[in-house]
Amino acid sequence: MTQVKTGDTVRIHYTGTLQDGSTFDSSAGREPLEFKVGDGQIIPGLESAVPGMSVGDKKTVEVPADEAYGQPNPQALQAVPRTEIPDEIPLEVGTQLQVQTPTGQVMPVTVADVTDTEVTLDANHPLAGKDLKFDIELVEIA
């Protein structure tokens, strides 16, 4: 039976959960995730689990934060004067927004803190600092 090796394009079904068991992402009800093994298109800890699998194989993979989205970077937090944010923008902690950088790049951020004068925005990935678990099934080797 053919096994996955670096350079193969594969399709997997997956369910990603946090340590408390809550699901943060899943391909259930969607097309499988397709990627080329070794190209760094997905998080390293998940990608490294696929070589050696055969079509139909299933496994559970524990991915530490450092092999997923890394640790939170304190420099990714920025305090913005509240007056610079339009009134129609919701400013509750946990709200996800998009901001435009000075170079024109659109970047997702999360409202981390709100005071009367400032809003602290967090540009870290929402899963930074979290250990993840994936249940995966190899669907196809292209």
KOLBARO-471588 format. One record per residue (C-alpha): residue in one letter; chain; x, y, z. Coordinates in Angstrom, 3 decimals, padded with zeros to 6 digits, m for minus. Example, Ala and Ser with C-alpha at 12.3 -4.5 7.8 and 13.67 -1.06 7.14 Angstrom:
["A"; "A"; [012.300; m004.500; 007.800]],
["S"; "A"; [013.670; m001.060; 007.140]],
//
This chain:
["M"; "A"; [000.000; 000.000; 000.000]],
["T"; "A"; [001.341; 003.445; m000.908]],
["Q"; "A"; [002.509; 005.614; 001.974]],
["V"; "A"; [002.733; 009.397; 002.062]],
["K"; "A"; [006.168; 010.893; 001.537]],
["T"; "A"; [007.513; 014.458; 001.349]],
["G"; "A"; [006.461; 016.078; m001.932]],
["D"; "A"; [003.138; 014.207; m002.183]],
["T"; "A"; [m000.077; 016.180; m002.444]],
["V"; "A"; [m002.562; 014.738; 000.036]],
["R"; "A"; [m006.137; 015.273; 001.163]],
["I"; "A"; [m007.111; 014.771; 004.796]],
["H"; "A"; [m010.243; 015.090; 006.857]],
["Y"; "A"; [m009.544; 016.523; 010.297]],
["T"; "A"; [m011.074; 017.753; 013.516]],
["G"; "A"; [m009.005; 020.084; 015.674]],
["T"; "A"; [m009.741; 020.365; 019.378]],
["L"; "A"; [m008.345; 022.286; 022.336]],
["Q"; "A"; [m007.248; 020.665; 025.591]],
["D"; "A"; [m010.722; 021.201; 027.065]],
["G"; "A"; [m012.182; 019.113; 024.211]],
["S"; "A"; [m013.841; 022.010; 022.381]],
["T"; "A"; [m013.598; 021.897; 018.588]],
["F"; "A"; [m011.927; 024.913; 016.949]],
["D"; "A"; [m011.978; 023.666; 013.336]],
["S"; "A"; [m013.096; 020.682; 011.304]],
["S"; "A"; [m013.410; 019.608; 007.693]],
["A"; "A"; [m016.641; 017.736; 008.510]],
["G"; "A"; [m019.254; 018.612; 005.913]],
["R"; "A"; [m016.621; 020.201; 003.671]],
["E"; "A"; [m014.051; 019.093; 001.157]],
["P"; "A"; [m010.953; 017.515; 002.705]],
["L"; "A"; [m007.943; 019.761; 003.319]],
["E"; "A"; [m005.459; 019.463; 000.448]],
["F"; "A"; [m001.772; 020.337; 000.792]],
["K"; "A"; [001.664; 019.349; m000.477]],
["V"; "A"; [003.677; 017.598; 002.240]],
["G"; "A"; [006.870; 019.490; 003.018]],
["D"; "A"; [005.765; 022.849; 001.590]],
["G"; "A"; [004.865; 024.357; 004.978]],
["Q"; "A"; [001.273; 025.111; 003.952]],
["I"; "A"; [m000.121; 023.887; 007.285]],
["I"; "A"; [001.167; 023.959; 010.861]],
["P"; "A"; [004.383; 021.938; 011.284]],
["G"; "A"; [003.101; 019.594; 013.996]],
["L"; "A"; [000.224; 018.438; 011.827]],
["E"; "A"; [002.232; 018.221; 008.619]],
["S"; "A"; [004.912; 016.036; 010.254]],
["A"; "A"; [002.254; 013.474; 011.274]],
["V"; "A"; [001.196; 012.642; 007.702]],
["P"; "A"; [004.290; 010.980; 006.135]],
["G"; "A"; [004.033; 007.193; 006.429]],
["M"; "A"; [000.220; 007.168; 006.423]],
["S"; "A"; [m001.747; 005.215; 003.806]],
["V"; "A"; [m005.162; 006.066; 002.372]],
["G"; "A"; [m007.812; 005.207; 004.982]],
["D"; "A"; [m005.414; 005.511; 007.931]],
["K"; "A"; [m006.658; 007.495; 010.929]],
["K"; "A"; [m004.670; 008.893; 013.824]],
["T"; "A"; [m004.782; 011.379; 016.651]],
["V"; "A"; [m001.969; 013.916; 016.776]],
["E"; "A"; [m001.030; 016.061; 019.784]],
["V"; "A"; [000.527; 019.315; 018.572]],
["P"; "A"; [002.283; 021.524; 021.141]],
["A"; "A"; [001.863; 025.292; 020.703]],
["D"; "A"; [005.434; 025.676; 019.438]],
["E"; "A"; [004.641; 023.326; 016.515]],
["A"; "A"; [001.270; 024.996; 015.865]],
["Y"; "A"; [000.824; 028.776; 016.012]],
["G"; "A"; [003.689; 029.501; 018.403]],
["Q"; "A"; [003.670; 031.464; 021.618]],
["P"; "A"; [001.918; 034.829; 021.924]],
["N"; "A"; [004.169; 037.746; 020.995]],
["P"; "A"; [003.775; 040.693; 023.402]],
["Q"; "A"; [004.821; 043.033; 020.570]],
["A"; "A"; [001.664; 042.014; 018.685]],
["L"; "A"; [m000.420; 043.978; 021.220]],
["Q"; "A"; [m001.101; 047.602; 020.365]],
["A"; "A"; [m003.023; 050.236; 022.279]],
["V"; "A"; [m005.041; 052.554; 020.037]],
["P"; "A"; [m006.775; 055.738; 021.199]],
["R"; "A"; [m010.476; 054.999; 021.415]],
["T"; "A"; [m011.195; 058.168; 019.429]],
["E"; "A"; [m009.468; 056.615; 016.363]],
["I"; "A"; [m012.022; 053.793; 016.160]],
["P"; "A"; [m015.359; 054.577; 014.476]],
["D"; "A"; [m018.381; 054.483; 016.795]],
["E"; "A"; [m020.091; 051.708; 014.788]],
["I"; "A"; [m017.238; 049.247; 015.466]],
["P"; "A"; [m018.118; 046.897; 018.373]],
["L"; "A"; [m015.495; 047.121; 021.108]],
["E"; "A"; [m016.103; 044.153; 023.356]],
["V"; "A"; [m013.206; 041.997; 024.525]],
["G"; "A"; [m012.898; 039.004; 022.201]],
["T"; "A"; [m014.393; 040.758; 019.155]],
["Q"; "A"; [m012.428; 040.003; 015.999]],
["L"; "A"; [m011.748; 042.894; 013.654]],
["Q"; "A"; [m009.650; 043.590; 010.585]],
["V"; "A"; [m007.220; 046.490; 010.453]],
["Q"; "A"; [m005.128; 047.851; 007.629]],
["T"; "A"; [m001.406; 048.274; 008.202]],
["P"; "A"; [000.466; 051.363; 006.948]],
["T"; "A"; [001.597; 049.244; 003.964]],
["G"; "A"; [m002.026; 048.447; 003.058]],
["Q"; "A"; [m002.011; 044.847; 004.294]],
["V"; "A"; [m005.240; 043.682; 005.968]],
["M"; "A"; [m004.611; 041.945; 009.280]],
["P"; "A"; [m007.040; 040.203; 011.662]],
["V"; "A"; [m006.916; 041.411; 015.273]],
["T"; "A"; [m008.842; 040.668; 018.446]],
["V"; "A"; [m009.993; 043.259; 020.956]],
["A"; "A"; [m007.959; 042.373; 024.065]],
["D"; "A"; [m008.879; 045.243; 026.397]],
["V"; "A"; [m011.072; 048.350; 026.404]],
["T"; "A"; [m010.798; 051.391; 028.666]],
["D"; "A"; [m012.398; 054.827; 028.470]],
["T"; "A"; [m009.429; 056.136; 026.500]],
["E"; "A"; [m007.779; 053.143; 024.764]],
["V"; "A"; [m008.519; 049.912; 022.954]],
["T"; "A"; [m005.831; 047.221; 023.013]],
["L"; "A"; [m005.738; 045.136; 019.838]],
["D"; "A"; [m004.036; 041.733; 019.684]],
["A"; "A"; [m002.588; 040.631; 016.333]],
["N"; "A"; [m001.471; 037.217; 017.630]],
["H"; "A"; [m003.176; 034.211; 016.041]],
["P"; "A"; [m006.192; 033.289; 018.232]],
["L"; "A"; [m004.635; 029.844; 018.827]],
["A"; "A"; [m001.162; 031.156; 019.752]],
["G"; "A"; [000.035; 029.582; 022.992]],
["K"; "A"; [m002.436; 026.704; 022.813]],
["D"; "A"; [m001.630; 023.001; 022.540]],
["L"; "A"; [m003.854; 021.383; 019.914]],
["K"; "A"; [m005.146; 017.908; 019.137]],
["F"; "A"; [m006.139; 016.705; 015.675]],
["D"; "A"; [m008.029; 013.593; 014.647]],
["I"; "A"; [m007.032; 013.036; 011.033]],
["E"; "A"; [m007.917; 010.610; 008.259]],
["L"; "A"; [m005.909; 010.333; 005.048]],
["V"; "A"; [m008.436; 010.445; 002.198]],
["E"; "A"; [m006.206; 010.622; m000.872]],
["I"; "A"; [m002.621; 010.750; m002.105]],
["A"; "A"; [m002.658; 012.661; m005.405]],
//
